[in-house]
Amino acid sequence: MSPTPFHLGWFLAGSNAQAWGRPWSGAVGRDWAKPDLYVDAVRALERACFDYVLLEDNVFVGDTYGGSMDVYLRNAVQVPRMEPLMLAPLLASATSRIGIVPTISTFAYHPYLVARTVGTLDQLSGGRAGWNMVTGSSDRAVQNYGMAAMEPHDTRYEMASEFCDLVNALWDSWEPGAVVADPESGVFVDPEKVRPVDFHGKWYASRGPLNSGPLPQGRAVLAQAGSSPRGRAFAAGYADTVVGAEGTVEGMKRFRYDVRARRAAAGGDPDTVKVLFVVTPVLGESDAEAEVREAQRAATGLALAEQTLAVTAKTTGIDFADFPLDEPLGERELTTNGSQDTLRTFVERNRGRTLREAAALSYGGTSRSLGLVGGLETVAGQLGDIMAEVGGDGFLFASPDLHRRTIAEITDGLVPVLQRRGLVRTGYSATGFRDNLLEF
Ligand SMILES: Cc1cc2nc3c(=O)[nH]c(=O)nc-3n(C[C@H](O)[C@H](O)[C@H](O)COP(=O)(O)O)c2cc1C
């Protein structure tokens, strides 16, 4: 019996300049403000029949590490970073099938604006819009919007639920078939099929209806990374696709089981939420060559330890420059009102390691512990085995070094092997993003 195929996504680093100064980064020092790298990337991803590209984002220049912006600015760590909602239509116009998923932080937008911009993206792309719903993880970000501090972690998720209820209500304010454009009757929109929403929540309100008109998909695809229990509860209630970063097959299994169980408990169909796991494999012409490249990656990870810690500092609000780099974190009790699960996994995975070693291991994400290092056949086999064990639903490729070579290795190297093995699709069956997600 042939295996059920799995889905593919790419977690696209939100800064063109991310790999600046490293091998294979081309002319990014000169071209960072051009959309070309992203456009080339989505064309390649579509050629490889990816379900979607998720555009990472956050909305501030980091200054947590060492209490200064220096390490971020000097090394282009998540800066400069352009607005993904402006980039998204450029990517849509360069493609025809792949889903485009900009990240939008709920504190930075009003729900009406999200409903309108993402709705417009769905129209412009012919039904391929998504939205990576994030609640934010730093007071430094919300201060750019005039607020002093973020709401407490779980309150943010309560607000996110209400936010999504309102966005959905606005998208639903146009009934299917509302636009008739009938020359005979001279009616463009049937007034019976467009309604105000008159939404008055605890945090958000809107009159509606949405003035930008109905979405080809009805509602855009909602993506979420909810790793804490509260985050997963939220994702299970609203998301079409959930992305998770788990370092073990057991962890992946547990994560997917939990999200699906929560969806079922909320009265939904577990098959309507697709869980994709972040992977960053190291590929080579042969297993031996991949091992050499893995050793290089480990060396790069060590050399960039402070930059990696600066990213973790940015999302957790903890200044890791306060701790000695060459000593273990030990039993320190660290807490955050930011990304709780990021902190928990960072601390738990690295007990006994020095901070420098821990940071070096984070470079390249979860793939070390998953052992995804090898020639194309080796890694294709590993991915197939992992999916068979986990039960679904796919992988979200990511790389700390975004450049054309990284993308091509996956889209033109690995994916054809996965396709030959019947593990991923060889063509899109639908034009709409959600329909492709729901195909298997
Ligand atoms: C694969 C992945 C991608 C994410 N992308 C973003 C992002 O682009 N912007 C952002 O602010 N947070 C992002 N996050 C963080 C999540 O939105 C969330 O805050 C994090 O997983 C912690 O969840 P928790 O607070 O429920 O533990 C991402 C998380 C994961 C695992």
The ligand as an SDF file (V2000), in Angstrom:
LIG
                    3D

 31 33  0  0  0  0  0  0  0  0999 V2000
    7.6890   27.3480   13.6810 C   0  0  0  0  0  0  0  0  0  0  0  0
    7.3450   28.5410   14.5240 C   0  0  0  0  0  0  0  0  0  0  0  0
    7.2140   29.7750   13.9040 C   0  0  0  0  0  0  0  0  0  0  0  0
    6.9160   30.9240   14.6460 C   0  0  0  0  0  0  0  0  0  0  0  0
    6.8590   32.1190   14.0230 N   0  0  0  0  0  0  0  0  0  0  0  0
    6.7020   33.2450   14.7350 C   0  0  0  0  0  0  0  0  0  0  0  0
    6.7660   34.5230   14.1200 C   0  0  0  0  0  0  0  0  0  0  0  0
    7.0080   34.6520   12.9190 O   0  0  0  0  0  0  0  0  0  0  0  0
    6.5760   35.6240   14.8930 N   0  0  0  0  0  0  0  0  0  0  0  0
    6.3340   35.5380   16.2400 C   0  0  0  0  0  0  0  0  0  0  0  0
    6.1530   36.5750   16.8760 O   0  0  0  0  0  0  0  0  0  0  0  0
    6.2710   34.3400   16.8590 N   0  0  0  0  0  0  0  0  0  0  0  0
    6.4670   33.1950   16.1340 C   0  0  0  0  0  0  0  0  0  0  0  0
    6.4490   31.9810   16.7660 N   0  0  0  0  0  0  0  0  0  0  0  0
    6.1490   31.9340   18.2120 C   0  0  0  0  0  0  0  0  0  0  0  0
    4.7320   31.4920   18.4690 C   0  0  0  0  0  0  0  0  0  0  0  0
    3.7880   32.3450   17.9170 O   0  0  0  0  0  0  0  0  0  0  0  0
    4.5040   31.3760   19.9640 C   0  0  0  0  0  0  0  0  0  0  0  0
    4.6340   32.6180   20.5820 O   0  0  0  0  0  0  0  0  0  0  0  0
    5.5260   30.4400   20.5240 C   0  0  0  0  0  0  0  0  0  0  0  0
    5.4170   29.1980   19.8760 O   0  0  0  0  0  0  0  0  0  0  0  0
    5.3640   30.2820   22.0050 C   0  0  0  0  0  0  0  0  0  0  0  0
    4.1050   29.8390   22.2960 O   0  0  0  0  0  0  0  0  0  0  0  0
    3.6300   29.8180   23.7740 P   0  0  0  0  0  0  0  0  0  0  0  0
    3.6960   31.2160   24.2790 O   0  0  0  0  0  0  0  0  0  0  0  0
    2.2250   29.2720   23.6580 O   0  0  0  0  0  0  0  0  0  0  0  0
    4.5740   28.9100   24.5060 O   0  0  0  0  0  0  0  0  0  0  0  0
    6.7280   30.8290   16.0430 C   0  0  0  0  0  0  0  0  0  0  0  0
    6.8520   29.5700   16.6560 C   0  0  0  0  0  0  0  0  0  0  0  0
    7.1720   28.4400   15.9210 C   0  0  0  0  0  0  0  0  0  0  0  0
    7.3100   27.1230   16.6210 C   0  0  0  0  0  0  0  0  0  0  0  0
  1  2  1  0
  2  3  1  0
  2 30  2  0
  3  4  2  0
  4  5  1  0
  4 28  1  0
  5  6  2  0
  6  7  1  0
  6 13  1  0
  7  8  2  0
  7  9  1  0
  9 10  1  0
 10 11  2  0
 10 12  1  0
 12 13  2  0
 13 14  1  0
 14 15  1  0
 14 28  1  0
 15 16  1  0
 16 17  1  0
 16 18  1  0
 18 19  1  0
 18 20  1  0
 20 21  1  0
 20 22  1  0
 22 23  1  0
 23 24  1  0
 24 25  2  0
 24 26  1  0
 24 27  1  0
 28 29  2  0
 29 30  1  0
 30 31  1  0
M  END
$$$$
